[in-house]
């Protein structure tokens, strides 16, 4: 699975008011609490607008001259039907956070041909995205990420090309139109696994009956020696339907996961979920990723729909996990 928490390229067609750019309201001095971006300080349409022919906007930033070398040849490459619209901009991304074309073309995973594209219209579906990316070369597979509750695109998708050179053409093309685009990086699950402890013997058990206590939890694994167990409880002492059990060896843990994951437990026959407990590093990765994804979702909704229900602090996107 590919990652969606990239932070990306130059946004074309946004006019910033120099006196208000980068100002946020509603957060306190220590960086806690909600933040509301001054959306009215950006002269931006709620709908993605423009085409490859009509939006040859001036590239902003310190790398303007260098970047223009890569994008001036793009109009011919971008021609095709249907026309690729200008990107839905990442309106919370400060200029300093915008990637140059060189950064977008960096490919740390050898042989990687997967391209991450962010800034897609809510109307984009798998078929339309395939039409967009096929003009750059042979596409092995592509996917627009859809919100199942609304049927609208979440604003990003992926395309895997037959060769790296076509992937680079795609990156240059979408970059020209203001999209956040780059080679897809290592998946969240891969990064999560990298933060795991290969020697851990602590298992996390979820979807438990809320009536189960520690003694009854140990009884489920009666054929094994449970070193310790704990039921997670709320502030009122009520079970949260989850807990931990520590066993003697890693080998025993592997056996238990294979045997009991998906096992029906108790009179309610709830299907128990069993996995290794998160390490502190994994918990932190999950926390930061969840916050960042929510922030990016709010950012996209404001740009695409004009909604202003922002509840995340702007410092979230500054936390670099790479």
C-alpha positions as a Markdown table, in Angstrom:
| # | Residue | x | y | z |
|---|---|---|---|---|
| 1 | Unk | 0.0 | 0.0 | 0.0 |
| 2 | Unk | 1.2 | 3.5 | -0.8 |
| 3 | Unk | 1.4 | 6.5 | 1.4 |
| 4 | Unk | -0.7 | 9.6 | 1.1 |
| 5 | Unk | 0.9 | 12.0 | 3.6 |
| 6 | Unk | 3.3 | 13.7 | 1.2 |
| 7 | Unk | 3.9 | 17.4 | 1.3 |
| 8 | Unk | 4.6 | 18.7 | -2.0 |
| 9 | Unk | 5.1 | 20.9 | -5.0 |
| 10 | Unk | 4.5 | 24.4 | -6.1 |
| 11 | Unk | 0.9 | 25.5 | -6.1 |
| 12 | Unk | 0.0 | 27.3 | -9.3 |
| 13 | Unk | -2.6 | 30.1 | -9.4 |
| 14 | Unk | -2.8 | 31.1 | -5.7 |
| 15 | Unk | -2.5 | 34.8 | -5.0 |
| 16 | Unk | -1.2 | 35.4 | -1.5 |
| 17 | Unk | -1.7 | 38.7 | 0.4 |
| 18 | Unk | 1.8 | 39.4 | 1.7 |
| 19 | Unk | 0.4 | 41.1 | 4.8 |
| 20 | Unk | -1.6 | 38.1 | 5.9 |
| 21 | Unk | 0.1 | 35.0 | 4.5 |
| 22 | Unk | 0.9 | 32.4 | 7.0 |
| 23 | Unk | -1.2 | 33.8 | 9.8 |
| 24 | Unk | -3.4 | 31.5 | 11.8 |
| 25 | Unk | -6.0 | 32.2 | 14.5 |
| 26 | Unk | -7.2 | 30.3 | 17.4 |
| 27 | Unk | -4.1 | 28.5 | 18.7 |
| 28 | Unk | -2.5 | 29.4 | 22.0 |
| 29 | Unk | 1.2 | 30.2 | 22.7 |
| 30 | Unk | 2.3 | 26.7 | 23.5 |
| 31 | Unk | 1.0 | 25.4 | 20.2 |
| 32 | Unk | -2.0 | 23.5 | 21.7 |
| 33 | Unk | -5.6 | 23.7 | 20.7 |
| 34 | Unk | -7.4 | 24.2 | 17.4 |
| 35 | Unk | -6.4 | 26.6 | 14.6 |
| 36 | Unk | -8.4 | 28.3 | 11.9 |
| 37 | Unk | -6.4 | 29.4 | 8.9 |
| 38 | Unk | -7.3 | 32.8 | 7.5 |
| 39 | Unk | -8.9 | 31.4 | 4.4 |
| 40 | Unk | -10.2 | 34.8 | 3.3 |
| 41 | Unk | -6.6 | 36.0 | 2.9 |
| 42 | Unk | -6.1 | 33.7 | -0.1 |
| 43 | Unk | -7.7 | 34.7 | -3.4 |
| 44 | Unk | -8.7 | 31.2 | -4.4 |
| 45 | Unk | -11.7 | 29.6 | -6.0 |
| 46 | Unk | -13.4 | 26.8 | -4.2 |
| 47 | Unk | -13.4 | 24.8 | -7.4 |
| 48 | Unk | -10.3 | 23.6 | -9.2 |
| 49 | Unk | -10.0 | 25.7 | -12.4 |
| 50 | Unk | -8.0 | 26.1 | -15.5 |
| 51 | Unk | -6.3 | 23.8 | -17.9 |
| 52 | Unk | -2.8 | 23.1 | -19.3 |
| 53 | Unk | -3.4 | 25.8 | -21.9 |
| 54 | Unk | -5.0 | 28.5 | -19.8 |
| 55 | Unk | -3.0 | 28.1 | -16.6 |
| 56 | Unk | 0.6 | 28.6 | -17.6 |
| 57 | Unk | 1.1 | 30.5 | -14.4 |
| 58 | Unk | 4.4 | 32.0 | -13.2 |
| 59 | Unk | 6.3 | 29.6 | -11.0 |
| 60 | Unk | 7.0 | 31.3 | -7.6 |
| 61 | Unk | 9.8 | 30.8 | -5.2 |
| 62 | Unk | 13.6 | 31.0 | -5.1 |
| 63 | Unk | 14.0 | 28.1 | -7.5 |
| 64 | Unk | 11.9 | 29.7 | -10.2 |
| 65 | Unk | 14.7 | 29.9 | -12.9 |
| 66 | Unk | 16.0 | 26.5 | -12.2 |
| 67 | Unk | 12.6 | 24.9 | -12.1 |
| 68 | Unk | 11.5 | 26.5 | -15.3 |
| 69 | Unk | 14.1 | 24.5 | -17.2 |
| 70 | Unk | 12.1 | 21.4 | -16.4 |
| 71 | Unk | 8.6 | 22.8 | -17.0 |
| 72 | Unk | 8.8 | 24.9 | -20.2 |
| 73 | Unk | 8.5 | 21.8 | -22.4 |
| 74 | Unk | 5.4 | 20.5 | -20.7 |
| 75 | Unk | 2.5 | 22.0 | -22.6 |
| 76 | Unk | 2.9 | 19.7 | -25.6 |
| 77 | Unk | 3.3 | 16.7 | -23.3 |
| 78 | Unk | 0.1 | 17.7 | -21.3 |
| 79 | Unk | -2.0 | 18.0 | -24.4 |
| 80 | Unk | -4.6 | 15.3 | -24.6 |
| 81 | Unk | -8.3 | 14.5 | -24.0 |
| 82 | Unk | -9.6 | 14.9 | -21.3 |
| 83 | Unk | -7.5 | 18.0 | -20.4 |
| 84 | Unk | -5.8 | 17.8 | -17.0 |
| 85 | Unk | -7.2 | 20.6 | -14.8 |
| 86 | Unk | -5.0 | 22.8 | -12.6 |
| 87 | Unk | -4.5 | 21.2 | -9.1 |
| 88 | Unk | -6.7 | 21.8 | -6.1 |
| 89 | Unk | -4.0 | 23.7 | -4.2 |
| 90 | Unk | -2.6 | 22.9 | -0.8 |
| 91 | Unk | -3.5 | 26.2 | 0.7 |
| 92 | Unk | -1.8 | 25.7 | 4.1 |
| 93 | Unk | 1.6 | 24.9 | 2.6 |
| 94 | Unk | 4.0 | 27.8 | 3.2 |
| 95 | Unk | 6.4 | 28.5 | 0.3 |
| 96 | Unk | 9.3 | 27.1 | 2.2 |
| 97 | Unk | 7.5 | 23.8 | 2.4 |
| 98 | Unk | 7.0 | 23.6 | -1.4 |
| 99 | Unk | 9.3 | 21.1 | -3.2 |
| 100 | Unk | 11.4 | 21.9 | -6.2 |
| 101 | Unk | 11.2 | 19.7 | -9.3 |
| 102 | Unk | 14.5 | 18.1 | -8.3 |
| 103 | Unk | 13.0 | 17.1 | -4.9 |
| 104 | Unk | 9.9 | 15.8 | -6.6 |
| 105 | Unk | 12.0 | 13.6 | -8.9 |
| 106 | Unk | 14.0 | 12.1 | -6.1 |
| 107 | Unk | 13.5 | 8.3 | -6.0 |
| 108 | Unk | 15.1 | 6.7 | -2.9 |
| 109 | Unk | 13.5 | 3.3 | -3.6 |
| 110 | Unk | 15.5 | 1.7 | -6.4 |
| 111 | Unk | 13.4 | 0.9 | -9.4 |
| 112 | Unk | 10.3 | 2.5 | -7.9 |
| 113 | Unk | 7.8 | 3.4 | -10.7 |
| 114 | Unk | 4.9 | 4.4 | -8.5 |
| 115 | Unk | 3.9 | 8.1 | -8.7 |
| 116 | Unk | 1.9 | 9.9 | -5.9 |
| 117 | Unk | -0.4 | 12.6 | -7.2 |
| 118 | Unk | -2.2 | 15.1 | -4.9 |
| 119 | Unk | -4.5 | 17.9 | -5.9 |
| 120 | Unk | -7.0 | 15.9 | -7.9 |
| 121 | Unk | -10.5 | 17.2 | -8.3 |
| 122 | Unk | -13.2 | 15.6 | -6.1 |
| 123 | Unk | -14.8 | 14.4 | -9.4 |
| 124 | Unk | -11.8 | 12.3 | -10.3 |
| 125 | Unk | -12.4 | 8.6 | -10.5 |
| 126 | Unk | -10.2 | 5.6 | -11.5 |
| 127 | Unk | -11.2 | 5.9 | -15.2 |
| 128 | Unk | -10.5 | 9.7 | -15.4 |
| 129 | Unk | -7.2 | 9.4 | -13.6 |
| 130 | Unk | -6.1 | 6.6 | -16.0 |
| 131 | Unk | -6.9 | 9.0 | -18.9 |
| 132 | Unk | -4.8 | 11.7 | -17.3 |
| 133 | Unk | -1.7 | 9.6 | -16.7 |
| 134 | Unk | -1.8 | 7.5 | -19.9 |
| 135 | Unk | -0.5 | 10.4 | -21.9 |
| 136 | Unk | 2.9 | 10.1 | -20.2 |
| 137 | Unk | 3.5 | 6.4 | -21.0 |
| 138 | Unk | 2.4 | 2.9 | -20.5 |
| 139 | Unk | 0.5 | 2.6 | -17.2 |
| 140 | Unk | 0.5 | -0.7 | -15.3 |
| 141 | Unk | -2.0 | 0.4 | -12.8 |
| 142 | Unk | -3.6 | 3.5 | -11.4 |
| 143 | Unk | -5.9 | 4.3 | -8.5 |
| 144 | Unk | -7.8 | 7.4 | -7.4 |
| 145 | Unk | -8.5 | 7.3 | -3.7 |
| 146 | Unk | -12.2 | 7.6 | -3.1 |
| 147 | Unk | -14.2 | 8.5 | 0.0 |
| 148 | Unk | -16.6 | 5.6 | 0.3 |
| 149 | Unk | -19.1 | 7.7 | 2.3 |
| 150 | Unk | -19.5 | 10.3 | -0.5 |
| 151 | Unk | -18.1 | 8.7 | -3.6 |
| 152 | Unk | -15.9 | 11.8 | -4.2 |
| 153 | Unk | -12.1 | 11.6 | -4.7 |
| 154 | Unk | -10.1 | 12.4 | -1.5 |
| 155 | Unk | -7.8 | 14.5 | -3.7 |
| 156 | Unk | -5.0 | 12.1 | -4.3 |
| 157 | Unk | -4.1 | 8.9 | -6.2 |
| 158 | Unk | -1.3 | 6.8 | -7.6 |
| 159 | Unk | -0.1 | 5.7 | -11.0 |
| 160 | Unk | 2.5 | 2.9 | -11.7 |
| 161 | Unk | 4.3 | 3.1 | -15.0 |
| 162 | Unk | 6.1 | 0.4 | -17.0 |
| 163 | Unk | 9.4 | 2.3 | -16.7 |
| 164 | Unk | 10.9 | 5.0 | -14.6 |
| 165 | Unk | 11.3 | 7.5 | -17.4 |
| 166 | Unk | 7.6 | 7.6 | -18.0 |
| 167 | Unk | 7.1 | 8.1 | -14.2 |
| 168 | Unk | 9.4 | 11.1 | -14.4 |
| 169 | Unk | 7.4 | 12.5 | -17.3 |
| 170 | Unk | 4.2 | 12.2 | -15.2 |
| 171 | Unk | 5.8 | 14.0 | -12.3 |
| 172 | Unk | 7.0 | 16.8 | -14.5 |
| 173 | Unk | 3.7 | 17.1 | -16.1 |
| 174 | Unk | 1.6 | 17.3 | -13.0 |
| 175 | Unk | 4.2 | 19.5 | -11.3 |
| 176 | Unk | 3.7 | 22.0 | -14.1 |
| 177 | Unk | 0.0 | 22.3 | -13.2 |
| 178 | Unk | 0.6 | 22.8 | -9.5 |
| 179 | Unk | 0.1 | 19.3 | -8.2 |
| 180 | Unk | 2.0 | 17.8 | -5.3 |
| 181 | Unk | 3.6 | 14.9 | -7.1 |
| 182 | Unk | 6.5 | 12.7 | -6.5 |
| 183 | Unk | 7.6 | 9.1 | -6.5 |
| 184 | Unk | 5.5 | 7.2 | -3.9 |
| 185 | Unk | 7.6 | 6.6 | -0.8 |
| 186 | Unk | 7.7 | 3.6 | 1.6 |
| 187 | Unk | 4.2 | 2.6 | 2.8 |
| 188 | Unk | 3.0 | 3.5 | 6.3 |
| 189 | Unk | 2.9 | -0.2 | 7.2 |
| 190 | Unk | 6.5 | -0.7 | 6.2 |
| 191 | Unk | 7.6 | 2.3 | 8.3 |
| 192 | Unk | 5.4 | 1.0 | 11.2 |
| 193 | Unk | 7.0 | -2.4 | 11.0 |
| 194 | Unk | 10.5 | -0.8 | 11.0 |
| 195 | Unk | 9.7 | 0.7 | 14.4 |
| 196 | Unk | 8.7 | -2.6 | 15.9 |
| 197 | Unk | 10.6 | -4.7 | 18.5 |
| 198 | Unk | 11.6 | -8.1 | 17.1 |
| 199 | Unk | 12.1 | -9.4 | 20.7 |
| 200 | Unk | 8.7 | -8.3 | 22.1 |
| 201 | Unk | 6.6 | -10.9 | 23.8 |
| 202 | Unk | 3.7 | -8.5 | 24.6 |
| 203 | Unk | 0.5 | -9.1 | 22.7 |
| 204 | Unk | -2.3 | -6.6 | 22.2 |
| 205 | Unk | -5.8 | -8.2 | 22.3 |
| 206 | Unk | -8.9 | -6.3 | 21.1 |
| 207 | Unk | -12.6 | -6.9 | 20.5 |
| 208 | Unk | -12.9 | -8.5 | 23.9 |
| 209 | Unk | -16.1 | -8.8 | 25.9 |
| 210 | Unk | -16.3 | -5.9 | 28.3 |
| 211 | Unk | -17.1 | -8.3 | 31.1 |
| 212 | Unk | -13.8 | -10.2 | 30.9 |
| 213 | Unk | -11.3 | -9.6 | 33.7 |
| 214 | Unk | -7.6 | -10.4 | 33.9 |
| 215 | Unk | -8.2 | -13.9 | 35.3 |
| 216 | Unk | -10.6 | -14.8 | 32.6 |
| 217 | Unk | -8.3 | -13.3 | 30.0 |
| 218 | Unk | -5.5 | -15.7 | 31.1 |
| 219 | Unk | -7.9 | -18.6 | 31.0 |
| 220 | Unk | -8.3 | -18.1 | 27.3 |
| 221 | Unk | -4.7 | -19.0 | 26.9 |
| 222 | Unk | -4.7 | -21.8 | 29.5 |
| 223 | Unk | -2.3 | -24.0 | 27.5 |
| 224 | Unk | 0.4 | -21.3 | 27.7 |
| 225 | Unk | 2.1 | -19.6 | 30.5 |
| 226 | Unk | 0.9 | -16.0 | 30.7 |
| 227 | Unk | 3.6 | -13.9 | 32.3 |
| 228 | Unk | 1.3 | -10.9 | 32.9 |
| 229 | Unk | -2.0 | -9.6 | 31.7 |
| 230 | Unk | -3.9 | -6.3 | 31.8 |
| 231 | Unk | -7.4 | -5.2 | 30.8 |
| 232 | Unk | -7.5 | -1.6 | 29.6 |
| 233 | Unk | -10.1 | 0.5 | 31.4 |
| 234 | Unk | -11.6 | 4.0 | 31.2 |
| 235 | Unk | -11.5 | 6.6 | 33.9 |
| 236 | Unk | -14.6 | 5.0 | 35.5 |
| 237 | Unk | -13.0 | 1.6 | 35.7 |
| 238 | Unk | -15.0 | 0.1 | 32.8 |
| 239 | Unk | -13.3 | -2.2 | 30.4 |
| 240 | Unk | -12.5 | -0.8 | 27.0 |
| 241 | Unk | -12.7 | -4.2 | 25.4 |
| 242 | Unk | -9.0 | -4.5 | 24.9 |
| 243 | Unk | -6.0 | -5.6 | 26.9 |
| 244 | Unk | -2.4 | -7.0 | 26.9 |
| 245 | Unk | -0.9 | -10.4 | 27.6 |
| 246 | Unk | 2.8 | -11.1 | 27.9 |
| 247 | Unk | 4.2 | -14.6 | 27.2 |
| 248 | Unk | 7.5 | -16.4 | 27.7 |
| 249 | Unk | 9.0 | -16.4 | 24.2 |
| 250 | Unk | 8.6 | -14.9 | 20.8 |
| 251 | Unk | 7.9 | -18.4 | 19.4 |
| 252 | Unk | 5.0 | -18.8 | 21.7 |
| 253 | Unk | 3.6 | -15.4 | 20.6 |
| 254 | Unk | 3.8 | -16.5 | 17.0 |
| 255 | Unk | 1.8 | -19.6 | 17.8 |
| 256 | Unk | -0.8 | -17.7 | 19.7 |
| 257 | Unk | -1.3 | -15.1 | 17.0 |
| 258 | Unk | -1.8 | -17.9 | 14.4 |
| 259 | Unk | -4.2 | -19.8 | 16.7 |
| 260 | Unk | -6.2 | -17.1 | 18.4 |
| 261 | Unk | -6.3 | -14.2 | 15.9 |
| 262 | Unk | -9.9 | -14.3 | 14.7 |
| 263 | Unk | -10.9 | -16.7 | 17.5 |
| 264 | Unk | -14.5 | -16.4 | 18.9 |
| 265 | Unk | -14.3 | -15.7 | 22.6 |
| 266 | Unk | -16.9 | -15.9 | 25.4 |
| 267 | Unk | -20.7 | -16.2 | 25.4 |
| 268 | Unk | -20.9 | -13.3 | 23.0 |
| 269 | Unk | -18.6 | -15.0 | 20.5 |
| 270 | Unk | -16.8 | -11.8 | 19.8 |
| 271 | Unk | -14.0 | -12.3 | 17.2 |
| 272 | Unk | -10.8 | -11.5 | 19.1 |
| 273 | Unk | -8.0 | -9.6 | 17.3 |
| 274 | Unk | -4.4 | -10.5 | 18.3 |
| 275 | Unk | -1.2 | -8.7 | 17.3 |
| 276 | Unk | 2.0 | -7.5 | 18.9 |
| 277 | Unk | 1.6 | -4.5 | 21.1 |
| 278 | Unk | 2.9 | -1.2 | 19.7 |
| 279 | Unk | 6.2 | 0.1 | 20.8 |
| 280 | Unk | 6.5 | 3.7 | 21.9 |
| 281 | Unk | 7.9 | 4.6 | 18.5 |
| 282 | Unk | 5.0 | 2.9 | 16.7 |
| 283 | Unk | 2.5 | 4.8 | 18.9 |
| 284 | Unk | 4.1 | 8.1 | 18.1 |
| 285 | Unk | 4.2 | 7.3 | 14.4 |
| 286 | Unk | 0.5 | 6.5 | 14.5 |
| 287 | Unk | -0.4 | 9.6 | 16.4 |
| 288 | Unk | 1.6 | 12.0 | 14.1 |
| 289 | Unk | 0.3 | 10.3 | 11.0 |
| 290 | Unk | -3.4 | 10.4 | 12.1 |
| 291 | Unk | -3.0 | 14.1 | 13.0 |
| 292 | Unk | -1.4 | 14.9 | 9.7 |
| 293 | Unk | -3.9 | 13.0 | 7.6 |
| 294 | Unk | -6.8 | 14.8 | 9.4 |
| 295 | Unk | -5.1 | 18.2 | 8.8 |
| 296 | Unk | -4.5 | 17.4 | 5.2 |
| 297 | Unk | -8.1 | 16.3 | 4.8 |
| 298 | Unk | -9.4 | 19.6 | 6.2 |
| 299 | Unk | -6.9 | 21.5 | 4.0 |
| 300 | Unk | -8.2 | 19.8 | 0.9 |
| 301 | Unk | -11.9 | 20.3 | 1.8 |
| 302 | Unk | -11.4 | 24.0 | 2.3 |
| 303 | Unk | -9.7 | 24.3 | -1.1 |
| 304 | Unk | -12.1 | 22.0 | -3.0 |
| 305 | Unk | -15.4 | 22.9 | -1.3 |
| 306 | Unk | -14.8 | 26.1 | 0.6 |
| 307 | Unk | -15.5 | 24.4 | 4.0 |
| 308 | Unk | -13.7 | 26.0 | 7.0 |
| 309 | Unk | -14.1 | 23.2 | 9.6 |
| 310 | Unk | -10.4 | 23.2 | 10.4 |
| 311 | Unk | -9.6 | 21.7 | 13.8 |
| 312 | Unk | -5.9 | 20.8 | 13.6 |
| 313 | Unk | -3.0 | 23.0 | 14.6 |
| 314 | Unk | -0.8 | 24.1 | 11.6 |
| 315 | Unk | 2.4 | 22.8 | 13.2 |
| 316 | Unk | 1.2 | 19.2 | 12.5 |
| 317 | Unk | 2.5 | 19.2 | 8.9 |
| 318 | Unk | 5.9 | 20.4 | 10.1 |
| 319 | Unk | 6.6 | 17.1 | 11.8 |
| 320 | Unk | 8.8 | 15.3 | 9.3 |
| 321 | Unk | 8.7 | 11.5 | 9.5 |
| 322 | Unk | 11.1 | 10.8 | 6.6 |
